[in-house]
């Protein structure tokens, strides 16, 4: 069952879900919460896009090690804006940290926003589920700009995605694991 806006307010008040910083009133819609883009943004090293393309063997693939070697941080411009360029894969994070305590029986799905999709921006390529039992942390976004426009975003301001909340039928066990960006953030 998808939670309504009123149910979202109740879940926040009861701390069945934690969002830090808390969502503003205008961020909660009839069935979702808008989340803002955080910083930094990352791209795959442009040198990887040479011909022939490098190969990745999934049988021997260590994402953490690979990403530490090949992801490059994107720097904002002088005004603090990021440009999401066409035909480029980005890894980003949400500005907000989200938690669904194990006893909450809540999970979430990260989805793009239709206004951004109309510009060609895919905000979350795959794996949209934020599992019940997840600890307080950012949500990693896998973005791709299919459109012809460079899209300017402001960390902590620009609404980049929406979180849809669902109730699970039983209380699951607590989860572990952290995203690439959470691991980078923990290292400083």
N, C-alpha and C positions, 0 to 999 in steps of 0.2 A: 504494500500500500504506500503510495506517495503522500508525503505530508503536505498539508495546506499551509498557507501563510500563517494562519492562527496557530496551527500545530507547531510550526517552526518557532514562533515566539514562545510558546509554552515549553518546548524542548530546551530552548536556550535558558529560560527562567529556572527550569528544574535541573539545569546542568547535565542533561542527558546528552548534550553536545556542547562543546566549548569552541568558541571562535575568538581568537585574539589577534588584533583588537576586535571588540564586538561589532557586529554589523550595524550600520546606520539604518534608520527606519526605511529610507528610500532604497536600501539594498535588498530588502525582503519583498518578494513578489507573491503572487497567488500560490505558487508551488515551487519556488526556488529562492536561493540567496545568490546575489551577485558577489563575485570575488574580484579583487584588483590584482594587477600584475605587480610582482615584487622585483627585486634585483639581486644579483646580476642576471644578465642573459648570457647564454653560451651558444657557440656555433661549432660545427666540426671544422677542424683546421682546413682552410682553403686548399692547401697542398694535397689533401686527400682526393680532390676532385679532378685529378690528372688522369690521362689515359695511359695505360690501362688502369682501371679502377682497382684499388686494393681489395683483397678478398678477406672475408671473415668466415672462419669455420665455427659454426655454432656448437659443434661437439667439443671444441677446445676453447670456447669463448669465455673470457673473464671480463665482464662489462666494466667493473670498477677499475681494473688495471688499464683497459683500453681507453676508457673515458679520461683518465688522468693523463694519458699520453697525448690524446688527440682532440680534446675539447679546448676551445679558446674563448676567453671571456670577451664579451662585446663591451666596449666603453660607451657611456652616454655622451651626448654632445655637451657643449658649454652650458646649455640651459637645463641639463639633467634629463633630456629626452632620449629615448631609444628609437632607432629607426628599424622597423621590421621590413626588410627588403624582400622584393619578389624572388621567387625560386630559391628560397633558403630555408633550411631546417634550423629551428631554434629550440633550445631547452630554456625554460624559464620557471619561475616559481610564483606561487600566489603570495601576495603581501600578507594575507591573513594566515595564521596557523590554525589548524582544525584538529579536533579530537572527538572521537566517538568512543567513550569508555565502554568496556566489555559489557557491563550490566545495562547499558542504555537500549540495547536491541535496535540501534539505528545504524544505518550505513548510508553512504552517499554516492552519487554519480556526478562526475564533472562533465559538463557539456559546454560547447561553444555558445556564443550569442549570435542570433540570426543577423543582427545588423553587421557584425564583423564578417560573418560567412558571406554576406552579399558583396563584400569587398574582395572576397577570395581568401580570407584568413581562416585556416583550420587551426583551432586553438588546442584541441586535444585529440591526437591521432588515434589512440588506442588505450586500452586498460583504464577505463574511466572510473572503476570502482574504488571507493575509499572504504575499507572494510571496518566493520564493527570491531571494536577492540584496538583500533589504531591510536597510538599516542599522539600528543600534541606536536604537530609539525606542519611544515608547508606542504603544498601539493605541487609536484613537478608536472609541468605542462610540456608536451611535445607539440610544437607549432610549425606550420608551414604556410607560407604566403603564396597562394596560387594566383593571386590577382596581379594587375599591372602597377599597383600603387605601393609606394613606400609608406608604411603606416606608422605614425608617431604615437608612442605611448609614454606615459609618465608613471614611474614606479610609485605605488601607494595611492594613485589617483585614478588611473584608467581602469574601468571595469572590463575585464578580459574574458571571464567565463562565468558560468553559473553552476551552483551546487544544488542538486536535486536530492532530497532526503527520502529514504525508504525505511520502513520497519521490517526487521527480520523476524521470522517465526519463533526462533528460540535464541537463548543467550549463547553466543559462541565463545570459544576460548579466546584469551588475549592473543594478539598478534605481535610479532617482532619484525624488525627489518626497517631500513631507512633508505630513502631515495638518494641518488647521486648528489643532488644539491644539498640535502641535509648532511651528508657525509662531508662534503666540501666545507659547509658552514661550520661544522663541528671542529674541523682542522684549523679554521681561521683563515 
